[in-house]
Amino acid sequence: MNSKISVLDIDIDNCSAKEAMKKTMEYMDTEPVNIVEMATVGGLMQMDDMRQLKEDMSGFDLILAGDKTILEAADITDRKFLQETEGHVFLKMFMRYLHKNHKRIYLLVESEEEGQEFFDYLQRYYYGLQVIGLAKVSAQDQADDMLVNDINGGEVDCILAALKSPLQEEFIVRNRSLLDARLWLGLGKEYIPVGKTGIGQGKITQYIEKFFFKKEIEKRKRN
């Protein structure tokens, strides 16, 4: 099965982890850069009133639900899809693929601390992964030219972005035509331990985000 669902006016691919992985592997053999985005509850809420950005995102190659709450909002009940989304199966498959095939990756974060946490995470679970470079992206200091040049100079296969929305999406929209990498994977901050002040606080934040997300979905369905 491969179809699209619309959640807060963003089209999300409703496909299995295996189908998503097959597409992503195809992207790794093509040029120019292809964009894969992991949609998050927080990200969808942050971008809710950004019409132009949503239109730009319609040109992304693959947008996957990063939380089963997003699938449930579109009345998806397929147990396999829900379980795979909850278990981040696609992301785990893709990271193993990068590791096994010695792909060159570049990391984008928002602070030096997050960069170290991201790098340590990859070293712990995917030791030997070729991290070619790491850089900070800031909404206040958009030094895109230097960053793009550094990425392109590293002959990178995949860019892994762990940025909040809409910073993450706006960066790739601005620079898509300039990047030489094969794939951009927008992760957000939910799936790797970056920028978290504590497990308890992180869970509370996610609970609040999901509460308001569900309320917004219910309101739109009533209307």
C-alpha positions in Angstrom: 0.0 0.0 0.0 1.2 3.5 -0.9 -1.0 6.5 -0.6 -1.0 10.0 0.9 -2.9 11.4 3.8 -3.4 15.1 4.6 -2.7 16.2 8.1 -3.0 20.0 8.9 -2.8 20.6 5.1 0.5 18.7 4.7 0.5 15.6 2.5 2.2 12.7 4.2 3.1 9.4 2.5 1.3 6.5 4.1 3.6 3.6 3.3 5.3 0.8 5.1 8.9 1.1 6.3 10.0 -1.4 3.6 8.4 0.7 0.9 9.9 3.9 2.3 13.3 2.3 2.5 13.1 1.1 -1.2 12.3 4.6 -2.3 15.1 6.1 -0.2 17.7 3.7 -1.6 16.6 4.7 -5.1 17.1 8.4 -4.1 20.7 7.5 -3.0 21.5 6.5 -6.6 20.1 9.7 -8.2 20.9 13.4 -8.4 20.2 16.1 -7.5 19.4 16.0 -3.8 16.2 14.3 -2.8 14.3 15.3 0.3 12.9 12.9 2.9 11.2 14.5 5.9 10.1 12.9 9.2 6.9 14.8 10.1 6.4 15.4 13.8 3.5 16.5 15.9 5.4 19.6 17.1 6.6 20.4 13.6 3.1 20.2 12.0 1.8 22.5 14.7 4.6 25.0 14.3 4.0 25.2 10.5 0.3 25.3 10.7 -0.1 28.9 9.6 2.8 28.9 7.1 1.0 28.5 3.8 3.9 29.2 1.5 6.2 26.7 3.3 3.5 24.1 3.1 3.3 24.7 -0.7 7.1 24.4 -0.9 7.0 21.1 1.0 4.6 19.6 -1.5 7.8 19.3 -3.6 9.5 17.1 -1.1 10.1 13.6 -2.4 8.9 11.7 0.7 7.2 12.9 3.9 6.8 10.2 6.5 4.8 10.2 9.8 7.3 10.2 12.7 4.6 9.6 15.3 1.6 7.3 15.2 -0.5 10.1 16.5 -0.2 11.7 13.0 -1.5 8.5 11.4 -4.3 8.3 13.9 -5.3 11.9 13.1 -6.0 10.7 9.5 -8.0 7.7 10.8 -5.3 5.2 9.8 -5.9 2.0 11.7 -3.5 -0.4 10.0 -1.7 -2.1 12.9 1.5 -2.7 11.0 1.8 0.9 9.9 1.1 2.2 13.5 3.7 -0.2 15.0 6.4 0.6 12.5 5.9 4.3 13.0 6.0 4.0 16.8 9.1 1.9 16.6 10.9 4.2 14.1 11.5 1.1 11.9 12.3 3.1 8.7 14.8 5.3 10.5 16.6 2.3 12.0 16.7 0.5 8.6 18.1 3.6 6.9 20.8 4.2 9.5 21.9 0.6 9.1 22.0 1.1 5.4 24.3 4.2 5.7 26.6 2.3 8.1 26.8 -0.9 6.0 27.4 0.9 2.8 30.0 3.3 4.2 28.0 6.4 3.1 29.5 9.8 3.9 27.1 11.9 6.0 27.0 15.5 7.3 25.2 16.5 10.5 23.2 19.7 11.0 22.3 20.8 14.5 21.5 24.0 16.4 24.2 24.0 19.0 27.7 22.6 19.8 26.2 20.6 22.6 23.6 19.0 20.4 26.2 18.3 17.8 28.3 16.4 20.4 25.2 14.5 21.5 24.3 13.6 18.0 27.8 12.5 17.2 28.1 10.4 20.4 24.7 8.8 19.6 25.9 7.7 16.1 29.2 6.4 17.5 27.4 4.4 20.1 24.9 2.7 17.8 26.5 2.9 14.4 30.2 2.9 15.2 32.3 3.6 12.1 29.7 5.6 10.3 31.5 8.2 8.2 30.6 11.6 9.6 32.3 14.0 7.2 31.2 17.2 8.9 29.0 18.9 11.4 27.6 22.4 11.5 25.2 24.6 13.4 22.2 26.2 11.7 20.7 29.3 13.3 17.6 31.2 12.4 19.4 34.4 13.5 22.6 33.8 11.6 21.9 32.3 8.2 25.4 31.7 6.8 24.0 29.4 4.1 26.8 30.0 1.5 29.6 28.9 3.7 27.7 25.9 5.0 26.6 24.8 1.5 30.2 25.1 0.3 31.5 23.0 3.2 28.9 20.3 2.6 29.6 20.2 -1.1 33.3 20.1 -0.5 32.9 17.0 1.5 31.4 15.0 -1.3 28.6 14.0 1.0 26.0 11.3 0.3 23.5 12.2 3.0 22.7 15.2 5.1 21.1 14.4 8.5 19.3 17.4 9.9 18.2 17.5 13.5 16.6 20.9 13.6 13.3 22.3 14.9 10.6 23.3 12.5 10.3 25.5 10.5 14.1 26.1 10.6 14.8 22.6 9.2 12.3 22.9 6.3 13.2 26.5 5.4 16.9 25.7 5.2 16.4 22.9 2.6 13.8 24.9 0.6 16.3 27.7 0.3 19.3 25.6 -0.6 18.0 22.5 -2.4 19.2 23.6 -5.8 22.7 24.4 -4.4 23.5 21.1 -2.6 25.4 18.3 -4.2 24.4 15.6 -1.7 22.2 12.7 -2.8 19.8 12.8 0.1 18.5 15.2 2.8 16.9 13.5 5.8 15.0 15.9 8.0 14.8 14.2 11.4 13.7 17.0 13.7 14.7 16.5 17.3 12.3 13.8 18.5 14.2 10.7 17.4 17.7 11.3 18.6 18.9 12.6 22.0 19.6 16.2 21.0 18.5 19.3 22.8 16.7 17.5 25.6 17.0 18.9 29.0 15.7 15.7 30.6 13.7 12.6 29.9 10.8 13.6 32.1 10.6 17.2 30.8 10.8 15.9 27.2 7.9 13.5 27.8 5.8 16.3 29.3 6.5 18.5 26.3 5.5 15.8 23.9 2.3 15.1 25.9 1.3 18.8 25.7 2.1 18.9 22.0 0.0 15.9 21.3 -2.9 17.2 23.5 -3.2 20.4 21.5 -2.6 18.6 18.2 -5.5 16.2 18.9 -7.7 19.1 19.9 -6.9 20.9 16.6 -7.6 17.8 14.6 -10.9 17.3 16.3 -11.9 20.9 15.7 -11.2 20.6 12.0 -13.1 17.4 11.7 -16.1 19.0 13.3 -15.9 21.9 10.9 
